[in-house]
Amino acid sequence: MQAAAFHALARFGLGRRPAEPVPLDAAAWARAQITQPDPALALPVPSAADGLLAIRQDREAGPQPGESKARAIYRASAQTLLDHAVSTVAPFRERLVWFWTNHFTVSLRRGQVAGLAGAFVQEAIRPHVTGRFADMVLAVTRHPAMLLYLDNAASVGPDSPAADRGARGLNENLARECLELHTVTPASQYTQTDVTSFARVLTGWSIDMNAASPGFRYRPRAHQPGEHIVMGQRLAADEAGGVQALRFLADHPATHRALATKLARHFIADDPPAETVRRIEAVLRDTGGDLGAASLELIGLDAAWQSHGKLRTPLDYVVACVRLLAPLGDPPPNLTAILAGLGQPLWTAPAPNGWPDRADDWAGPEAMMRRIDWAHAFAARIGARDPAELAEAALGPLLRDETLMAVKRAGSRRDGLTLLLTSPEFQRR
């Protein structure tokens, strides 16, 4: 039973905190996080309206010395959400929030996203991680962060009244990524004609920057008039057609298969067994895309409890390290700077397909040396604690005899903790 509990704390969680009770029933511990409310919904993260106001004020003020208002909102949001990850008692739910945030990537590589990224997590992702996938897709596609990141806010139908007055033309970015990455994937054999038609459906989905509380706004004068067909579906006119299209795509069999594969790859193995994918896919199909039901099915899969082989990404790894040493009471480390140094800057994926989820993408020699160097620097926080006791508290039965012996024989507490943090079993989940 203890082995299952420590397996769950790593596989479904964010690493054990030493004072955290070991769950007596690991599966029940994970299930409870799906069936109970998310404690992080009330976190004080600036809203999208706050972020848009900051962007507007930054534009009005022009270049100024020091930090922009939007960047200050990013920093505050990042600190709040990372601090929550370090302290949360519902780490499986938080892992799901991160998973879906990466699936629907918005990136600070588009500078305007900085003031909106935290709000995107809180408003478009977090409320829906155990709800219907279609509701998440709709919330994501309407969110100002996504509309700015993928350039839909200014997309105008070629034959719309706005185009007649000289407004900029059609932008296909959001439509293309929604089809390719967010929903059906190329496995559905959609065509370029579908991409263009869907982009026309989404014209007018924009942002009102001038409102007292700025946010999403549908602009009918920018919408491409006439009938639209996407993947054989005739769609209603105006905004309703976009909603109809998104709900159709979210509940498409190819979407269920793609989501099941990504969930199994993230939580089970880089190359998950086909049966695990089929079972999660079946739940999504039979429940109309119920993500809570899919997560419960994931917990019930034998394969989810049979290995400890997924390499932690830098985000997973750093949070696990900080959770292990957080009780020291020292000022918290600057996690955003650490993540940037380890190659995974927060909310800054290089492309709309997000951060990779395979060991090969994170286990290169340079990346591993960065982890070792950082772990040795971080291990200076150990104080008077015994690294062998920390090793047993963190890993329990997952701790190999060889690792424990190396930790005990290390020349200093700091060296012992470094050996623990860089051991294969600590770096994997």
Order of alpha helices (4+ residues) and beta strands (2+ residues): alpha-alpha-alpha-alpha-alpha-alpha-alpha-alpha-alpha-alpha-alpha-beta-beta-beta-beta-alpha-alpha-alpha-alpha-alpha-alpha-alpha-alpha-alpha-alpha-alpha
